[in-house]
Amino acid sequence: MSLSAVLLAAGSSPSPSPSETPTTPAVPSLQDAQESATNAAGWIEQNWSTWLAIGLRVLLILVIAAVLRVVVRRAITKLIDRMNRSVNSVDGSALGGLLVNVERRRQRSQAIGSVLRSVASFLILGTAALMILGTFEINLAPLLASAGVAGVAIGFGARNLVTDFLSGVFMILEDQYGVGDTIDAGVASGEVIEVGLRVTKLRGDNGEIWYVRNGEVKRIGNLSQGWATAGVDVTVRSGEDLDKVRRTLSEVAEKMSKEEPWNELLWGPIEVLGLDSVLLDSMVVRVSAKTMPGKSLTVERELRWRIKHAFDAADIPIVGGAAVLVAEDPDADPTAGVAAPSAYSNTSSPQAQAATPLTPPSVAK
């Protein structure tokens, strides 16, 4: 049998059924691997310039954002330091006494600098992130729309939180009060022990701690800025010698102004303002002085103490409260102050008869 007949017979033999086909996986040949590598190399060769340009653009955006953030933060820090130096330069002048202390300025500058640096970092990094997404050809319109809707929803849901935060920022920027100040916030009053962007802590007169939301504060009365006024009202008898009273008060004021520590707490002379009111049995003399902030009550207590001692030594009685008792003259007639009896007290007198109302006539039935 020839070779061609054998090959023909082999070609005409029935093929095996699918169930009889072996399940051995096909091993990729060397030619297939070479074709895949060629395709990958061609794809990389076609797109490498695009990916390199995108990578360089992203890197450039990150570098510029980092450098800009460092420069802006350093500029804010230098600006805050310059403000502190300008304030320190006037401490020795007349205006220096009206300014807050060094610790107060330091805390305020740190708070302002922290807020400004945080805002600057948020703006710079947020802008850089959006630019990077735009570099990858990502459509930012849906993202920005979703962020806008989410921002509106969060704003409505947390409007009190936003109000508290904004009020805290403006409170710090305007230097309305700081740590150590004694304030009246309307809803609470006391000494400020901590100032935050959302909540301010106050220490009350009885030691309690008040947590006051900055957005709830409608008015602020700061008792620690500038200067305070100490006022004392001295009530004496209406017949007292006013020149003697003024002279005694002036001596007390002059002596107190020269003694320590009152000469440091008093920022002005103690003045006898004169008569504040004149009554039938008494008169009030007003004494006032300009003091260090928050020290008015201390000065008033000491001033009352000294005035009482000085008046006792000068035999000037201080009156007030109950009615003034006048010493009675033993030779005076005790009936002198009694009014004469009225003619109307006797019912049979003509005056009483004339004042008696007439009986109304009877009504005929």
C-alpha positions in Angstrom: 0.0 0.0 0.0 1.3 3.3 -1.0 1.8 6.3 1.4 -0.9 8.3 -0.2 -3.5 5.5 0.4 -2.5 5.4 4.0 -2.9 9.1 4.5 -6.3 9.0 2.6 -7.5 6.2 4.9 -6.4 8.1 7.9 -8.2 11.3 6.7 -11.4 9.4 6.0 -11.5 7.8 9.5 -14.4 9.0 11.7 -13.5 11.9 14.1 -14.0 11.3 17.8 -17.2 12.6 19.4 -17.1 15.7 21.7 -17.5 13.6 24.7 -14.4 11.7 23.7 -12.3 14.8 23.2 -9.5 15.1 25.8 -9.8 18.0 28.3 -6.2 18.9 28.4 -5.8 22.7 28.3 -4.1 24.2 25.3 -0.6 25.5 26.1 0.1 28.9 24.4 2.8 28.6 22.0 5.9 30.8 21.8 4.4 32.5 18.8 1.3 33.6 20.8 3.4 35.0 23.6 5.5 36.9 21.1 2.4 38.4 19.5 1.0 39.5 22.9 4.3 41.1 23.8 4.3 42.9 20.5 0.8 44.2 21.0 1.6 45.5 24.5 4.7 47.2 23.3 2.8 48.8 20.5 0.1 50.0 22.9 2.7 51.4 25.3 4.5 53.1 22.4 1.4 54.7 21.2 0.2 56.0 24.7 3.4 56.6 26.7 3.6 60.3 25.8 0.0 60.8 27.0 0.6 59.1 30.4 3.9 60.9 30.8 2.2 64.3 30.2 -0.6 63.5 32.7 1.9 62.4 35.3 4.1 65.5 34.9 1.0 67.7 35.1 -0.2 66.0 38.3 3.3 66.3 39.8 3.5 70.0 38.8 0.1 70.7 40.4 1.1 68.9 43.7 4.4 70.8 43.8 2.8 74.2 43.2 0.1 73.5 45.8 2.6 72.4 48.4 4.9 75.5 47.8 1.9 77.9 47.8 0.6 76.4 51.0 3.9 76.8 52.8 4.3 80.4 51.5 0.8 81.4 52.5 1.1 79.8 56.0 4.4 81.5 56.6 3.1 84.9 55.4 0.1 84.5 57.8 2.5 83.7 60.7 4.7 86.7 60.0 1.7 89.0 59.7 0.4 87.8 63.2 3.9 88.3 64.7 4.1 91.8 63.2 0.7 92.7 64.7 2.0 91.5 68.1 5.2 93.6 67.8 3.2 96.7 66.8 1.0 96.3 69.9 4.0 95.7 72.2 5.6 99.0 71.0 2.8 101.0 72.6 2.7 99.3 75.9 4.8 102.1 77.5 2.5 104.8 76.2 -0.8 106.1 77.6 -2.7 103.8 75.3 -0.8 100.8 76.7 -2.9 100.9 79.9 -6.0 100.4 77.9 -4.8 97.4 76.0 -5.1 93.8 77.0 -2.2 91.9 78.6 0.5 89.9 76.7 -1.1 86.5 77.4 -4.4 87.7 76.0 -2.8 89.0 72.8 -0.8 85.8 72.4 -3.9 83.6 72.7 -5.9 85.8 70.4 -3.1 85.9 67.7 -2.8 82.1 67.9 -6.5 81.6 67.4 -6.6 84.0 64.5 -3.5 82.5 62.9 -4.9 79.0 63.3 -8.2 79.9 61.6 -6.5 81.7 58.7 -4.0 78.9 58.1 -6.8 76.3 58.1 -8.9 78.2 55.6 -5.9 78.8 53.3 -4.9 75.1 53.4 -8.5 74.0 52.6 -8.8 76.4 49.7 -5.4 75.5 48.2 -5.6 71.7 48.6 -9.2 71.6 47.4 -8.4 73.6 44.3 -5.4 71.2 43.6 -7.6 68.1 44.0 -10.1 69.5 41.5 -7.4 70.3 39.0 -6.0 66.8 39.3 -9.4 65.3 38.6 -9.7 67.5 35.6 -6.3 66.3 34.4 -7.6 62.7 34.2 -10.5 64.1 32.1 -13.1 63.3 34.8 -16.3 65.2 34.4 -16.5 67.5 37.4 -20.0 68.9 36.8 -21.9 66.0 38.5 -19.4 66.0 41.4 -19.7 69.8 41.9 -23.5 69.6 41.6 -23.6 66.7 44.2 -21.3 68.7 46.5 -23.5 71.8 46.2 -26.7 69.8 47.0 -24.9 68.1 50.0 -23.6 71.5 51.2 -27.1 73.0 51.1 -28.6 70.0 53.0 -25.8 70.1 55.6 -26.2 73.8 55.9 -30.0 73.5 56.6 -29.4 70.6 59.0 -26.5 72.1 60.9 -27.4 75.8 60.6 -26.9 76.3 64.4 -23.4 74.8 64.2 -22.5 77.1 61.3 -23.9 80.1 63.1 -21.9 79.2 66.2 -18.7 78.8 64.2 -19.1 82.1 62.3 -19.9 84.0 65.5 -16.8 82.5 67.1 -14.6 83.6 64.2 -15.9 87.2 64.2 -15.7 87.3 68.0 -12.0 86.4 67.8 -11.2 88.7 64.9 -13.0 91.6 66.7 -11.4 90.8 70.0 -14.7 91.1 71.9 -13.4 89.1 74.9 -10.6 86.7 75.8 -9.4 84.3 78.5 -9.4 86.0 81.9 -12.0 88.7 81.1 -15.2 89.1 83.2 -18.1 89.4 80.8 -21.9 89.5 80.9 -23.2 87.5 77.9 -26.9 87.9 78.7 -27.6 84.2 79.2 -24.7 83.9 81.7 -22.0 86.0 83.3 -18.6 85.3 84.8 -14.9 84.9 84.1 -13.9 83.5 80.7 -11.8 80.4 81.2 -11.8 79.1 77.6 -12.7 80.6 74.2 -13.6 78.3 71.3 -15.0 78.7 67.8 -18.3 77.1 68.9 -18.5 77.3 72.7 -17.2 79.8 75.3 -16.7 78.6 78.9 -17.5 80.9 81.8 -16.8 80.5 85.5 -19.7 81.9 87.5 -19.6 83.8 90.8 -20.5 80.6 92.7 -17.9 78.5 90.9 -20.2 77.0 88.3 -19.1 76.6 84.7 -21.3 77.9 82.0 -21.1 76.6 78.4 -22.4 79.3 76.2 -22.8 78.8 72.5 -21.4 81.7 70.5 -24.4 81.8 68.2 -26.7 82.4 71.2 -24.9 85.5 72.4 -26.8 88.6 71.3 -24.8 91.1 73.4 -21.5 91.2 75.3 -20.7 93.4 78.3 -16.9 93.2 78.9 -16.0 94.3 82.4 -12.3 93.8 81.9 -11.4 96.1 78.9 -10.4 99.7 79.3 -11.1 100.8 82.8 -13.7 100.5 85.6 -15.4 102.9 87.9 -15.7 102.5 91.6 -18.5 104.6 93.2 -19.4 104.9 96.9 -22.4 106.8 98.3 -22.0 108.2 101.8 -25.3 109.1 103.6 -25.0 111.7 106.4 -27.5 113.8 108.3 -29.1 116.8 106.5 -27.7 119.2 109.1 -24.1 118.0 108.8 -21.4 120.4 107.9 -20.7 119.8 104.2 -17.2 121.4 104.3 -16.2 119.1 107.1 -17.6 116.1 105.2 -15.7 117.1 102.0 -12.5 117.7 103.9 -12.6 114.3 105.6 -13.3 112.5 102.3 -10.5 114.3 100.6 -8.1 113.2 103.3 -9.2 109.6 103.0 -8.8 109.7 99.2 -5.3 111.3 99.3 -4.0 108.8 101.8 -5.4 105.8 100.0 -4.0 107.0 96.6 -0.4 107.0 98.0 -0.5 103.5 99.6 0.3 100.2 98.0 -1.3 98.3 96.3 -4.1 100.9 95.9 -1.9 103.3 94.0 -1.6 100.6 91.2 -5.3 99.7 91.2 -6.3 103.4 91.0 -6.0 104.8 87.5 -7.2 108.2 88.5 -7.7 110.4 91.6 -10.5 109.7 94.0 -13.0 112.5 93.5 -15.7 113.9 95.8 -18.4 114.6 93.2 -20.7 116.4 95.6 -24.3 115.9 96.7 -26.1 113.2 94.8 -29.4 113.7 96.6 -30.9 115.8 99.5 -33.7 114.4 101.6 -35.6 115.7 104.5 -33.5 113.9 107.1 -30.4 112.9 105.1 -28.2 113.7 102.2 -26.0 111.5 100.0 -22.4 112.5 99.0 -21.0 110.7 95.9 -17.3 109.5 95.8 -15.9 108.1 92.5 -12.6 106.8 91.1 -11.3 105.2 87.9 -9.8 101.8 88.6 -8.1 98.9 86.9 -10.5 96.7 85.0 -12.2 94.1 87.3 -10.9 95.8 90.5 -13.8 98.3 91.1 -15.4 96.1 93.8 -12.1 95.7 95.7 -11.5 99.5 95.7 -15.1 100.2 96.8 -14.9 97.9 99.8 -11.6 99.4 100.9 -12.9 102.9 100.4 -16.0 102.3 102.5 -13.8 100.8 105.2 -11.6 103.9 105.4 -14.5 106.3 105.1 -16.2 104.7 108.1 -13.1 104.9 110.3 -12.4 108.5 109.2 -16.0 109.5 110.0 -16.0 107.9 113.4 -12.7 109.7 114.2 -14.3 113.0 113.0 -17.5 112.4 114.9 -19.6 112.4 111.7 -22.4 109.8 111.9 -23.3 107.8 108.9 -27.1 107.4 108.5 -29.2 105.4 106.2 -31.9 102.7 106.1 -34.1 103.4 109.2 -35.4 106.8 110.0 -33.0 109.2 111.7 -33.6 109.6 115.4 -33.4 113.2 116.6 -32.4 113.8 120.2 -35.3 115.2 122.3 -35.0 118.3 124.3 -35.9 117.6 128.0 -37.3 121.1 128.5 -39.6 120.9 125.5 -43.4 120.6 125.9 -44.4 117.0 125.0 -47.8 118.3 123.8 -46.3 120.8 121.5 -46.3 118.4 118.6 -49.9 117.2 119.2 -52.5 118.8 116.9 -55.5 120.6 118.4 -58.7 118.5 118.6 -61.0 118.9 115.7 -64.5 120.3 116.0 -65.7 117.4 113.9 -64.7 114.9 116.6 -67.8 116.0 118.7 -70.9 114.6 117.0 -73.1 117.2 118.7 -71.1 120.2 117.4 -72.7 122.5 114.8 -69.8 121.6 112.4 -70.4 117.9 112.8 -74.2 118.4 112.4 -73.7 120.5 109.2 -71.4 117.8 107.8 -73.9 115.0 108.4 -75.4 113.7 105.1 -79.1 114.3 104.6 -81.5 111.3 104.8 -82.9 110.6 101.4 -86.7 110.9 101.1 -88.7 107.7 101.2 -90.0 106.4 97.9 -93.8 106.1 97.8 -94.9 102.6 96.9 
